[in-house]
Amino acid sequence: MDNNIETEISGDGTPAYRICPDGTCSTAPSYITATSTIDNNEYLQLRMTSNATPTSTNSATMTIGSFSDIWSILTSIFEMDYMEYATDGAAQTAYGTSATAYTSQTLPA
């Protein structure tokens, strides 16, 4: 992959992304929605908020250079009062019926 490849995101659920120097985003760069660029050996992390309406889908399109892919989140028909998830071995609790989904991908060299 070359350097300075244009990146762009669009869609529902306020999609955003950040470009990180490592797979854990240890430097915690800010999420952005504006067009930017990515270089070889950098990592891309995406986020968007799920739809608050049951059985509704939010979708985002991430474009890197001439490649685009669609990422979708379908809201469950089951209402949640809370959910538990693990972070570094410690259980955490999130409340509400809408959640922000995160994913990270390693771009091929």
Secondary structure, DSSP 8 states (H G I E B T S, - for coil): --SSEEEEEEESS--EEEEESSTT-TT----B-S-EEE-TT-EEEEEEE--SSTT-EEEEEEEETTEEEEEEEE--SS--SEEEEEETTEEEEEESS--EEEEEEE---
